Amino acid sequence: MDGIPLHTGADLVAYRTWLGVDQRALAAKFGVGQGTISKGESRPTTLLGPALRKALHEAMGEPRQDVGGAK
């Protein structure tokens, strides 16, 4: 086990919605293609792959830029 939470497609949708960005913007943030985000979101109960789970886990620890996270 890699110690990263077992995030699903539903978690990805929730995070993107919380950020208020589209799939393309989230893909750019994570360094993946928009299709990777789309595929992950289309499977809400399926675990994300390791790289996408890691990117989501790390990003979830960052503050949102529009609510006091901007410096």
N, CA, C, O and CB atoms as a CASP TS submission, in Angstrom:
PFRMAT TS
TARGET T0000
AUTHOR 0000-0000-0000
METHOD Language model
MODEL 1
PARENT N/A
ATOM      1  N   MET     1       0.853  -1.197   0.000  1.00  0.00           N
ATOM      2  CA  MET     1       0.000   0.000   0.000  1.00  0.00           C
ATOM      3  C   MET     1       0.881   1.236   0.000  1.00  0.00           C
ATOM      4  O   MET     1       1.895   1.278   0.696  1.00  0.00           O
ATOM      5  CB  MET     1      -0.961   0.012   1.229  1.00  0.00           C
ATOM      6  N   ASP     2       0.506   2.230  -0.765  1.00  0.00           N
ATOM      7  CA  ASP     2       1.333   3.424  -0.910  1.00  0.00           C
ATOM      8  C   ASP     2       0.973   4.540   0.078  1.00  0.00           C
ATOM      9  O   ASP     2       1.595   5.601   0.050  1.00  0.00           O
ATOM     10  CB  ASP     2       1.216   3.945  -2.315  1.00  0.00           C
ATOM     11  N   GLY     3      -0.007   4.323   0.938  1.00  0.00           N
ATOM     12  CA  GLY     3      -0.379   5.327   1.937  1.00  0.00           C
ATOM     13  C   GLY     3      -1.256   6.454   1.403  1.00  0.00           C
ATOM     14  O   GLY     3      -1.609   7.365   2.151  1.00  0.00           O
ATOM     15  N   ILE     4      -1.607   6.407   0.141  1.00  0.00           N
ATOM     16  CA  ILE     4      -2.464   7.438  -0.457  1.00  0.00           C
ATOM     17  C   ILE     4      -3.914   6.951  -0.370  1.00  0.00           C
ATOM     18  O   ILE     4      -4.198   5.799  -0.697  1.00  0.00           O
ATOM     19  CB  ILE     4      -2.049   7.737  -1.958  1.00  0.00           C
ATOM     20  N   PRO     5      -4.829   7.816   0.067  1.00  0.00           N
ATOM     21  CA  PRO     5      -6.236   7.401   0.166  1.00  0.00           C
ATOM     22  C   PRO     5      -6.766   6.845  -1.156  1.00  0.00           C
ATOM     23  O   PRO     5      -6.308   7.216  -2.237  1.00  0.00           O
ATOM     24  CB  PRO     5      -7.101   8.581   0.609  1.00  0.00           C
ATOM     25  N   LEU     6      -7.723   5.963  -1.039  1.00  0.00           N
ATOM     26  CA  LEU     6      -8.312   5.313  -2.212  1.00  0.00           C
ATOM     27  C   LEU     6      -9.413   6.182  -2.801  1.00  0.00           C
ATOM     28  O   LEU     6     -10.598   5.891  -2.644  1.00  0.00           O
ATOM     29  CB  LEU     6      -8.868   3.924  -1.844  1.00  0.00           C
ATOM     30  N   HIS     7      -9.017   7.236  -3.471  1.00  0.00           N
ATOM     31  CA  HIS     7      -9.974   8.164  -4.082  1.00  0.00           C
ATOM     32  C   HIS     7     -10.643   7.533  -5.291  1.00  0.00           C
ATOM     33  O   HIS     7     -10.050   6.736  -6.017  1.00  0.00           O
ATOM     34  CB  HIS     7      -9.277   9.467  -4.489  1.00  0.00           C
ATOM     35  N   THR     8     -11.904   7.919  -5.485  1.00  0.00           N
ATOM     36  CA  THR     8     -12.696   7.429  -6.615  1.00  0.00           C
ATOM     37  C   THR     8     -13.004   8.563  -7.582  1.00  0.00           C
ATOM     38  O   THR     8     -12.648   9.718  -7.347  1.00  0.00           O
ATOM     39  CB  THR     8     -14.003   6.781  -6.124  1.00  0.00           C
ATOM     40  N   GLY     9     -13.663   8.213  -8.653  1.00  0.00           N
ATOM     41  CA  GLY     9     -14.097   9.215  -9.613  1.00  0.00           C
ATOM     42  C   GLY     9     -15.009  10.257  -8.980  1.00  0.00           C
ATOM     43  O   GLY     9     -14.970  11.426  -9.362  1.00  0.00           O
ATOM     44  N   ALA    10     -15.825   9.849  -8.021  1.00  0.00           N
ATOM     45  CA  ALA    10     -16.716  10.794  -7.332  1.00  0.00           C
ATOM     46  C   ALA    10     -15.898  11.824  -6.553  1.00  0.00           C
ATOM     47  O   ALA    10     -16.276  12.994  -6.489  1.00  0.00           O
ATOM     48  CB  ALA    10     -17.679  10.041  -6.376  1.00  0.00           C
ATOM     49  N   ASP    11     -14.789  11.398  -5.965  1.00  0.00           N
ATOM     50  CA  ASP    11     -13.917  12.338  -5.251  1.00  0.00           C
ATOM     51  C   ASP    11     -13.318  13.357  -6.209  1.00  0.00           C
ATOM     52  O   ASP    11     -13.176  14.534  -5.877  1.00  0.00           O
ATOM     53  CB  ASP    11     -12.798  11.584  -4.518  1.00  0.00           C
ATOM     54  N   LEU    12     -12.973  12.890  -7.392  1.00  0.00           N
ATOM     55  CA  LEU    12     -12.410  13.780  -8.407  1.00  0.00           C
ATOM     56  C   LEU    12     -13.432  14.836  -8.823  1.00  0.00           C
ATOM     57  O   LEU    12     -13.101  16.017  -8.933  1.00  0.00           O
ATOM     58  CB  LEU    12     -11.946  12.974  -9.636  1.00  0.00           C
ATOM     59  N   VAL    13     -14.669  14.412  -9.053  1.00  0.00           N
ATOM     60  CA  VAL    13     -15.745  15.342  -9.395  1.00  0.00           C
ATOM     61  C   VAL    13     -15.946  16.358  -8.276  1.00  0.00           C
ATOM     62  O   VAL    13     -16.048  17.559  -8.528  1.00  0.00           O
ATOM     63  CB  VAL    13     -17.057  14.579  -9.667  1.00  0.00           C
ATOM     64  N   ALA    14     -16.002  15.870  -7.039  1.00  0.00           N
ATOM     65  CA  ALA    14     -16.233  16.759  -5.898  1.00  0.00           C
ATOM     66  C   ALA    14     -15.122  17.793  -5.777  1.00  0.00           C
ATOM     67  O   ALA    14     -15.393  18.966  -5.520  1.00  0.00           O
ATOM     68  CB  ALA    14     -16.339  15.949  -4.600  1.00  0.00           C
ATOM     69  N   TYR    15     -13.888  17.375  -5.958  1.00  0.00           N
ATOM     70  CA  TYR    15     -12.763  18.303  -5.848  1.00  0.00           C
ATOM     71  C   TYR    15     -12.804  19.345  -6.971  1.00  0.00           C
ATOM     72  O   TYR    15     -12.602  20.535  -6.729  1.00  0.00           O
ATOM     73  CB  TYR    15     -11.430  17.533  -5.884  1.00  0.00           C
ATOM     74  N   ARG    16     -13.064  18.891  -8.185  1.00  0.00           N
ATOM     75  CA  ARG    16     -13.115  19.829  -9.313  1.00  0.00           C
ATOM     76  C   ARG    16     -14.252  20.827  -9.130  1.00  0.00           C
ATOM     77  O   ARG    16     -14.094  22.011  -9.429  1.00  0.00           O
ATOM     78  CB  ARG    16     -13.285  19.070 -10.645  1.00  0.00           C
ATOM     79  N   THR    17     -15.387  20.360  -8.643  1.00  0.00           N
ATOM     80  CA  THR    17     -16.525  21.239  -8.386  1.00  0.00           C
ATOM     81  C   THR    17     -16.178  22.244  -7.298  1.00  0.00           C
ATOM     82  O   THR    17     -16.495  23.427  -7.421  1.00  0.00           O
ATOM     83  CB  THR    17     -17.766  20.420  -7.983  1.00  0.00           C
ATOM     84  N   TRP    18     -15.531  21.783  -6.238  1.00  0.00           N
ATOM     85  CA  TRP    18     -15.109  22.669  -5.142  1.00  0.00           C
ATOM     86  C   TRP    18     -14.163  23.749  -5.652  1.00  0.00           C
ATOM     87  O   TRP    18     -14.252  24.906  -5.240  1.00  0.00           O
ATOM     88  CB  TRP    18     -14.428  21.858  -4.022  1.00  0.00           C
ATOM     89  N   LEU    19     -13.251  23.364  -6.556  1.00  0.00           N
ATOM     90  CA  LEU    19     -12.335  24.349  -7.130  1.00  0.00           C
ATOM     91  C   LEU    19     -13.045  25.320  -8.067  1.00  0.00           C
ATOM     92  O   LEU    19     -12.622  26.464  -8.234  1.00  0.00           O
ATOM     93  CB  LEU    19     -11.219  23.647  -7.874  1.00  0.00           C
ATOM     94  N   GLY    20     -14.124  24.848  -8.671  1.00  0.00           N
ATOM     95  CA  GLY    20     -14.846  25.680  -9.623  1.00  0.00           C
ATOM     96  C   GLY    20     -14.137  25.789 -10.960  1.00  0.00           C
ATOM     97  O   GLY    20     -14.161  26.841 -11.599  1.00  0.00           O
ATOM     98  N   VAL    21     -13.495  24.683 -11.388  1.00  0.00           N
ATOM     99  CA  VAL    21     -12.782  24.690 -12.664  1.00  0.00           C
ATOM    100  C   VAL    21     -13.342  23.613 -13.573  1.00  0.00           C
ATOM    101  O   VAL    21     -14.039  22.703 -13.124  1.00  0.00           O
ATOM    102  CB  VAL    21     -11.268  24.483 -12.453  1.00  0.00           C
ATOM    103  N   ASP    22     -13.027  23.728 -14.864  1.00  0.00           N
ATOM    104  CA  ASP    22     -13.462  22.703 -15.796  1.00  0.00           C
ATOM    105  C   ASP    22     -12.427  21.579 -15.850  1.00  0.00           C
ATOM    106  O   ASP    22     -11.355  21.673 -15.253  1.00  0.00           O
ATOM    107  CB  ASP    22     -13.691  23.303 -17.199  1.00  0.00           C
ATOM    108  N   GLN    23     -12.770  20.522 -16.573  1.00  0.00           N
ATOM    109  CA  GLN    23     -11.882  19.368 -16.661  1.00  0.00           C
ATOM    110  C   GLN    23     -10.522  19.738 -17.255  1.00  0.00           C
ATOM    111  O   GLN    23      -9.489  19.230 -16.819  1.00  0.00           O
ATOM    112  CB  GLN    23     -12.531  18.275 -17.495  1.00  0.00           C
ATOM    113  N   ARG    24     -10.529  20.606 -18.231  1.00  0.00           N
ATOM    114  CA  ARG    24      -9.272  21.003 -18.880  1.00  0.00           C
ATOM    115  C   ARG    24      -8.327  21.691 -17.893  1.00  0.00           C
ATOM    116  O   ARG    24      -7.125  21.423 -17.888  1.00  0.00           O
ATOM    117  CB  ARG    24      -9.559  21.937 -20.068  1.00  0.00           C
ATOM    118  N   ALA    25      -8.871  22.574 -17.062  1.00  0.00           N
ATOM    119  CA  ALA    25      -8.046  23.280 -16.075  1.00  0.00           C
ATOM    120  C   ALA    25      -7.499  22.315 -15.030  1.00  0.00           C
ATOM    121  O   ALA    25      -6.342  22.431 -14.626  1.00  0.00           O
ATOM    122  CB  ALA    25      -8.858  24.390 -15.390  1.00  0.00           C
ATOM    123  N   LEU    26      -8.321  21.366 -14.591  1.00  0.00           N
ATOM    124  CA  LEU    26      -7.848  20.403 -13.608  1.00  0.00           C
ATOM    125  C   LEU    26      -6.783  19.496 -14.217  1.00  0.00           C
ATOM    126  O   LEU    26      -5.801  19.149 -13.561  1.00  0.00           O
ATOM    127  CB  LEU    26      -9.016  19.569 -13.068  1.00  0.00           C
ATOM    128  N   ALA    27      -6.982  19.120 -15.461  1.00  0.00           N
ATOM    129  CA  ALA    27      -5.988  18.297 -16.148  1.00  0.00           C
ATOM    130  C   ALA    27      -4.647  19.020 -16.222  1.00  0.00           C
ATOM    131  O   ALA    27      -3.599  18.415 -15.997  1.00  0.00           O
ATOM    132  CB  ALA    27      -6.473  17.933 -17.561  1.00  0.00           C
ATOM    133  N   ALA    28      -4.681  20.297 -16.533  1.00  0.00           N
ATOM    134  CA  ALA    28      -3.439  21.074 -16.595  1.00  0.00           C
ATOM    135  C   ALA    28      -2.778  21.138 -15.222  1.00  0.00           C
ATOM    136  O   ALA    28      -1.558  21.024 -15.113  1.00  0.00           O
ATOM    137  CB  ALA    28      -3.714  22.499 -17.119  1.00  0.00           C
ATOM    138  N   LYS    29      -3.573  21.319 -14.184  1.00  0.00           N
ATOM    139  CA  LYS    29      -3.040  21.377 -12.817  1.00  0.00           C
ATOM    140  C   LYS    29      -2.371  20.059 -12.438  1.00  0.00           C
ATOM    141  O   LYS    29      -1.331  20.049 -11.779  1.00  0.00           O
ATOM    142  CB  LYS    29      -4.162  21.708 -11.813  1.00  0.00           C
ATOM    143  N   PHE    30      -2.971  18.954 -12.857  1.00  0.00           N
ATOM    144  CA  PHE    30      -2.463  17.627 -12.507  1.00  0.00           C
ATOM    145  C   PHE    30      -1.414  17.113 -13.490  1.00  0.00           C
ATOM    146  O   PHE    30      -0.764  16.101 -13.227  1.00  0.00           O
ATOM    147  CB  PHE    30      -3.607  16.647 -12.435  1.00  0.00           C
ATOM    148  N   GLY    31      -1.244  17.798 -14.616  1.00  0.00           N
ATOM    149  CA  GLY    31      -0.270  17.350 -15.607  1.00  0.00           C
ATOM    150  C   GLY    31      -0.704  16.109 -16.365  1.00  0.00           C
ATOM    151  O   GLY    31       0.117  15.269 -16.732  1.00  0.00           O
ATOM    152  N   VAL    32      -2.007  16.005 -16.593  1.00  0.00           N
ATOM    153  CA  VAL    32      -2.556  14.878 -17.352  1.00  0.00           C
ATOM    154  C   VAL    32      -3.429  15.428 -18.476  1.00  0.00           C
ATOM    155  O   VAL    32      -3.680  16.632 -18.533  1.00  0.00           O
ATOM    156  CB  VAL    32      -3.377  13.915 -16.427  1.00  0.00           C
ATOM    157  N   GLY    33      -3.886  14.570 -19.352  1.00  0.00           N
ATOM    158  CA  GLY    33      -4.789  14.984 -20.414  1.00  0.00           C
ATOM    159  C   GLY    33      -6.208  15.157 -19.899  1.00  0.00           C
ATOM    160  O   GLY    33      -6.588  14.556 -18.894  1.00  0.00           O
ATOM    161  N   GLN    34      -6.985  15.971 -20.582  1.00  0.00           N
ATOM    162  CA  GLN    34      -8.376  16.191 -20.202  1.00  0.00           C
ATOM    163  C   GLN    34      -9.148  14.880 -20.241  1.00  0.00           C
ATOM    164  O   GLN    34     -10.058  14.676 -19.437  1.00  0.00           O
ATOM    165  CB  GLN    34      -9.035  17.227 -21.128  1.00  0.00           C
ATOM    166  N   GLY    35      -8.801  13.996 -21.156  1.00  0.00           N
ATOM    167  CA  GLY    35      -9.464  12.696 -21.251  1.00  0.00           C
ATOM    168  C   GLY    35      -9.277  11.843 -20.007  1.00  0.00           C
ATOM    169  O   GLY    35     -10.158  11.060 -19.650  1.00  0.00           O
ATOM    170  N   THR    36      -8.140  11.990 -19.350  1.00  0.00           N
ATOM    171  CA  THR    36      -7.876  11.251 -18.112  1.00  0.00           C
ATOM    172  C   THR    36      -8.841  11.690 -17.021  1.00  0.00           C
ATOM    173  O   THR    36      -9.373  10.867 -16.276  1.00  0.00           O
ATOM    174  CB  THR    36      -6.417  11.458 -17.650  1.00  0.00           C
ATOM    175  N   ILE    37      -9.058  12.998 -16.939  1.00  0.00           N
ATOM    176  CA  ILE    37     -10.015  13.529 -15.946  1.00  0.00           C
ATOM    177  C   ILE    37     -11.419  13.063 -16.297  1.00  0.00           C
ATOM    178  O   ILE    37     -12.159  12.603 -15.428  1.00  0.00           O
ATOM    179  CB  ILE    37      -9.960  15.090 -15.886  1.00  0.00           C
ATOM    180  N   SER    38     -11.786  13.178 -17.560  1.00  0.00           N
ATOM    181  CA  SER    38     -13.112  12.774 -18.013  1.00  0.00           C
ATOM    182  C   SER    38     -13.376  11.298 -17.714  1.00  0.00           C
ATOM    183  O   SER    38     -14.442  10.936 -17.216  1.00  0.00           O
ATOM    184  CB  SER    38     -13.262  13.041 -19.511  1.00  0.00           C
ATOM    185  N   LYS    39     -12.404  10.463 -18.019  1.00  0.00           N
ATOM    186  CA  LYS    39     -12.554   9.022 -17.773  1.00  0.00           C
ATOM    187  C   LYS    39     -12.705   8.748 -16.274  1.00  0.00           C
ATOM    188  O   LYS    39     -13.565   7.963 -15.872  1.00  0.00           O
ATOM    189  CB  LYS    39     -11.337   8.243 -18.342  1.00  0.00           C
ATOM    190  N   GLY    40     -11.885   9.383 -15.455  1.00  0.00           N
ATOM    191  CA  GLY    40     -11.984   9.192 -14.014  1.00  0.00           C
ATOM    192  C   GLY    40     -13.333   9.618 -13.472  1.00  0.00           C
ATOM    193  O   GLY    40     -13.929   8.922 -12.650  1.00  0.00           O
ATOM    194  N   GLU    41     -13.811  10.756 -13.931  1.00  0.00           N
ATOM    195  CA  GLU    41     -15.100  11.265 -13.449  1.00  0.00           C
ATOM    196  C   GLU    41     -16.274  10.424 -13.929  1.00  0.00           C
ATOM    197  O   GLU    41     -17.311  10.381 -13.267  1.00  0.00           O
ATOM    198  CB  GLU    41     -15.291  12.700 -13.896  1.00  0.00           C
ATOM    199  N   SER    42     -16.129   9.760 -15.061  1.00  0.00           N
ATOM    200  CA  SER    42     -17.235   8.967 -15.609  1.00  0.00           C
ATOM    201  C   SER    42     -17.439   7.665 -14.844  1.00  0.00           C
ATOM    202  O   SER    42     -18.413   6.950 -15.078  1.00  0.00           O
ATOM    203  CB  SER    42     -16.983   8.663 -17.079  1.00  0.00           C
ATOM    204  N   ARG    43     -16.527   7.361 -13.936  1.00  0.00           N
ATOM    205  CA  ARG    43     -16.608   6.127 -13.141  1.00  0.00           C
ATOM    206  C   ARG    43     -16.594   6.489 -11.652  1.00  0.00           C
ATOM    207  O   ARG    43     -15.578   6.313 -10.979  1.00  0.00           O
ATOM    208  CB  ARG    43     -15.422   5.154 -13.487  1.00  0.00           C
ATOM    209  N   PRO    44     -17.716   6.991 -11.143  1.00  0.00           N
ATOM    210  CA  PRO    44     -17.742   7.538  -9.779  1.00  0.00           C
ATOM    211  C   PRO    44     -17.414   6.546  -8.669  1.00  0.00           C
ATOM    212  O   PRO    44     -16.939   6.961  -7.612  1.00  0.00           O
ATOM    213  CB  PRO    44     -19.076   8.107  -9.516  1.00  0.00           C
ATOM    214  N   THR    45     -17.648   5.269  -8.867  1.00  0.00           N
ATOM    215  CA  THR    45     -17.383   4.304  -7.801  1.00  0.00           C
ATOM    216  C   THR    45     -16.084   3.529  -8.008  1.00  0.00           C
ATOM    217  O   THR    45     -15.735   2.674  -7.194  1.00  0.00           O
ATOM    218  CB  THR    45     -18.532   3.337  -7.694  1.00  0.00           C
ATOM    219  N   THR    46     -15.374   3.822  -9.086  1.00  0.00           N
ATOM    220  CA  THR    46     -14.131   3.119  -9.399  1.00  0.00           C
ATOM    221  C   THR    46     -12.939   3.889  -8.849  1.00  0.00           C
ATOM    222  O   THR    46     -12.883   5.116  -8.926  1.00  0.00           O
ATOM    223  CB  THR    46     -13.984   2.920 -10.922  1.00  0.00           C
ATOM    224  N   LEU    47     -11.996   3.152  -8.297  1.00  0.00           N
ATOM    225  CA  LEU    47     -10.779   3.789  -7.797  1.00  0.00           C
ATOM    226  C   LEU    47      -9.999   4.414  -8.940  1.00  0.00           C
ATOM    227  O   LEU    47      -9.901   3.848 -10.029  1.00  0.00           O
ATOM    228  CB  LEU    47      -9.902   2.774  -7.049  1.00  0.00           C
ATOM    229  N   LEU    48      -9.446   5.589  -8.677  1.00  0.00           N
ATOM    230  CA  LEU    48      -8.578   6.244  -9.647  1.00  0.00           C
ATOM    231  C   LEU    48      -7.252   5.492  -9.696  1.00  0.00           C
ATOM    232  O   LEU    48      -6.886   4.789  -8.754  1.00  0.00           O
ATOM    233  CB  LEU    48      -8.358   7.749  -9.286  1.00  0.00           C
ATOM    234  N   GLY    49      -6.544   5.651 -10.806  1.00  0.00           N
ATOM    235  CA  GLY    49      -5.221   5.054 -10.916  1.00  0.00           C
ATOM    236  C   GLY    49      -4.254   5.716  -9.946  1.00  0.00           C
ATOM    237  O   GLY    49      -4.535   6.804  -9.442  1.00  0.00           O
ATOM    238  N   PRO    50      -3.128   5.082  -9.680  1.00  0.00           N
ATOM    239  CA  PRO    50      -2.189   5.589  -8.678  1.00  0.00           C
ATOM    240  C   PRO    50      -1.698   7.018  -8.919  1.00  0.00           C
ATOM    241  O   PRO    50      -1.625   7.807  -7.977  1.00  0.00           O
ATOM    242  CB  PRO    50      -1.018   4.687  -8.615  1.00  0.00           C
ATOM    243  N   ALA    51      -1.362   7.358 -10.157  1.00  0.00           N
ATOM    244  CA  ALA    51      -0.844   8.706 -10.434  1.00  0.00           C
ATOM    245  C   ALA    51      -1.917   9.768 -10.204  1.00  0.00           C
ATOM    246  O   ALA    51      -1.635  10.824  -9.638  1.00  0.00           O
ATOM    247  CB  ALA    51      -0.321   8.793 -11.879  1.00  0.00           C
ATOM    248  N   LEU    52      -3.139   9.494 -10.637  1.00  0.00           N
ATOM    249  CA  LEU    52      -4.223  10.454 -10.462  1.00  0.00           C
ATOM    250  C   LEU    52      -4.630  10.540  -8.990  1.00  0.00           C
ATOM    251  O   LEU    52      -4.939  11.626  -8.500  1.00  0.00           O
ATOM    252  CB  LEU    52      -5.434  10.065 -11.333  1.00  0.00           C
ATOM    253  N   ARG    53      -4.634   9.409  -8.280  1.00  0.00           N
ATOM    254  CA  ARG    53      -4.918   9.442  -6.838  1.00  0.00           C
ATOM    255  C   ARG    53      -3.886  10.290  -6.108  1.00  0.00           C
ATOM    256  O   ARG    53      -4.235  11.075  -5.226  1.00  0.00           O
ATOM    257  CB  ARG    53      -4.940   8.014  -6.254  1.00  0.00           C
ATOM    258  N   LYS    54      -2.619  10.136  -6.473  1.00  0.00           N
ATOM    259  CA  LYS    54      -1.555  10.911  -5.823  1.00  0.00           C
ATOM    260  C   LYS    54      -1.725  12.398  -6.104  1.00  0.00           C
ATOM    261  O   LYS    54      -1.611  13.220  -5.195  1.00  0.00           O
ATOM    262  CB  LYS    54      -0.170  10.437  -6.299  1.00  0.00           C
ATOM    263  N   ALA    55      -1.998  12.749  -7.368  1.00  0.00           N
ATOM    264  CA  ALA    55      -2.185  14.157  -7.726  1.00  0.00           C
ATOM    265  C   ALA    55      -3.362  14.757  -6.964  1.00  0.00           C
ATOM    266  O   ALA    55      -3.270  15.874  -6.456  1.00  0.00           O
ATOM    267  CB  ALA    55      -2.405  14.305  -9.244  1.00  0.00           C
ATOM    268  N   LEU    56      -4.464  14.021  -6.883  1.00  0.00           N
ATOM    269  CA  LEU    56      -5.646  14.510  -6.169  1.00  0.00           C
ATOM    270  C   LEU    56      -5.350  14.649  -4.679  1.00  0.00           C
ATOM    271  O   LEU    56      -5.709  15.656  -4.069  1.00  0.00           O
ATOM    272  CB  LEU    56      -6.844  13.565  -6.390  1.00  0.00           C
ATOM    273  N   HIS    57      -4.710  13.664  -4.099  1.00  0.00           N
ATOM    274  CA  HIS    57      -4.375  13.698  -2.672  1.00  0.00           C
ATOM    275  C   HIS    57      -3.501  14.912  -2.344  1.00  0.00           C
ATOM    276  O   HIS    57      -3.759  15.621  -1.371  1.00  0.00           O
ATOM    277  CB  HIS    57      -3.653  12.400  -2.258  1.00  0.00           C
ATOM    278  N   GLU    58      -2.483  15.145  -3.146  1.00  0.00           N
ATOM    279  CA  GLU    58      -1.591  16.283  -2.906  1.00  0.00           C
ATOM    280  C   GLU    58      -2.313  17.609  -3.108  1.00  0.00           C
ATOM    281  O   GLU    58      -2.111  18.553  -2.344  1.00  0.00           O
ATOM    282  CB  GLU    58      -0.373  16.209  -3.829  1.00  0.00           C
ATOM    283  N   ALA    59      -3.154  17.682  -4.134  1.00  0.00           N
ATOM    284  CA  ALA    59      -3.879  18.924  -4.425  1.00  0.00           C
ATOM    285  C   ALA    59      -4.911  19.238  -3.344  1.00  0.00           C
ATOM    286  O   ALA    59      -5.177  20.407  -3.067  1.00  0.00           O
ATOM    287  CB  ALA    59      -4.568  18.828  -5.789  1.00  0.00           C
ATOM    288  N   MET    60      -5.487  18.223  -2.743  1.00  0.00           N
ATOM    289  CA  MET    60      -6.502  18.453  -1.722  1.00  0.00           C
ATOM    290  C   MET    60      -5.924  19.140  -0.487  1.00  0.00           C
ATOM    291  O   MET    60      -6.675  19.709   0.305  1.00  0.00           O
ATOM    292  CB  MET    60      -7.148  17.138  -1.327  1.00  0.00           C
ATOM    293  N   GLY    61      -4.628  19.099  -0.312  1.00  0.00           N
ATOM    294  CA  GLY    61      -3.991  19.771   0.805  1.00  0.00           C
ATOM    295  C   GLY    61      -3.672  21.231   0.537  1.00  0.00           C
ATOM    296  O   GLY    61      -3.227  21.945   1.436  1.00  0.00           O
ATOM    297  N   GLU    62      -3.895  21.683  -0.696  1.00  0.00           N
ATOM    298  CA  GLU    62      -3.612  23.071  -1.070  1.00  0.00           C
ATOM    299  C   GLU    62      -4.862  23.925  -0.884  1.00  0.00           C
ATOM    300  O   GLU    62      -5.965  23.467  -1.184  1.00  0.00           O
ATOM    301  CB  GLU    62      -3.112  23.156  -2.534  1.00  0.00           C
ATOM    302  N   PRO    63      -4.717  25.151  -0.398  1.00  0.00           N
ATOM    303  CA  PRO    63      -5.894  26.033  -0.256  1.00  0.00           C
ATOM    304  C   PRO    63      -6.389  26.502  -1.624  1.00  0.00           C
ATOM    305  O   PRO    63      -5.621  26.593  -2.581  1.00  0.00           O
ATOM    306  CB  PRO    63      -5.553  27.261   0.632  1.00  0.00           C
ATOM    307  N   ARG    64      -7.664  26.791  -1.694  1.00  0.00           N
ATOM    308  CA  ARG    64      -8.242  27.339  -2.920  1.00  0.00           C
ATOM    309  C   ARG    64      -7.768  28.784  -3.059  1.00  0.00           C
ATOM    310  O   ARG    64      -7.758  29.527  -2.078  1.00  0.00           O
ATOM    311  CB  ARG    64      -9.815  27.254  -2.903  1.00  0.00           C
ATOM    312  N   GLN    65      -7.384  29.180  -4.242  1.00  0.00           N
ATOM    313  CA  GLN    65      -6.813  30.509  -4.468  1.00  0.00           C
ATOM    314  C   GLN    65      -7.798  31.649  -4.190  1.00  0.00           C
ATOM    315  O   GLN    65      -7.370  32.738  -3.808  1.00  0.00           O
ATOM    316  CB  GLN    65      -6.321  30.612  -5.889  1.00  0.00           C
ATOM    317  N   ASP    66      -9.080  31.432  -4.366  1.00  0.00           N
ATOM    318  CA  ASP    66     -10.049  32.507  -4.202  1.00  0.00           C
ATOM    319  C   ASP    66     -10.577  32.649  -2.769  1.00  0.00           C
ATOM    320  O   ASP    66     -11.405  33.521  -2.506  1.00  0.00           O
ATOM    321  CB  ASP    66     -11.197  32.283  -5.133  1.00  0.00           C
ATOM    322  N   VAL    67     -10.116  31.817  -1.855  1.00  0.00           N
ATOM    323  CA  VAL    67     -10.594  31.923  -0.473  1.00  0.00           C
ATOM    324  C   VAL    67      -9.426  32.002   0.507  1.00  0.00           C
ATOM    325  O   VAL    67      -9.347  31.249   1.478  1.00  0.00           O
ATOM    326  CB  VAL    67     -11.496  30.727  -0.123  1.00  0.00           C
ATOM    327  N   GLY    68      -8.544  32.914   0.226  1.00  0.00           N
ATOM    328  CA  GLY    68      -7.460  33.179   1.151  1.00  0.00           C
ATOM    329  C   GLY    68      -6.181  32.426   0.887  1.00  0.00           C
ATOM    330  O   GLY    68      -5.214  32.573   1.635  1.00  0.00           O
ATOM    331  N   GLY    69      -6.151  31.617  -0.166  1.00  0.00           N
ATOM    332  CA  GLY    69      -4.942  30.866  -0.459  1.00  0.00           C
ATOM    333  C   GLY    69      -3.939  31.628  -1.287  1.00  0.00           C
ATOM    334  O   GLY    69      -2.768  31.253  -1.326  1.00  0.00           O
ATOM    335  N   ALA    70      -4.362  32.689  -1.953  1.00  0.00           N
ATOM    336  CA  ALA    70      -3.461  33.449  -2.816  1.00  0.00           C
ATOM    337  C   ALA    70      -2.501  34.292  -1.979  1.00  0.00           C
ATOM    338  O   ALA    70      -2.878  34.844  -0.945  1.00  0.00           O
ATOM    339  CB  ALA    70      -4.262  34.348  -3.777  1.00  0.00           C
ATOM    340  N   LYS    71      -1.291  34.377  -2.430  1.00  0.00           N
ATOM    341  CA  LYS    71      -0.292  35.194  -1.721  1.00  0.00           C
ATOM    342  C   LYS    71       0.042  36.405  -2.543  1.00  0.00           C
ATOM    343  O   LYS    71       0.862  37.225  -2.129  1.00  0.00           O
ATOM    344  CB  LYS    71       0.986  34.387  -1.419  1.00  0.00           C
TER
END
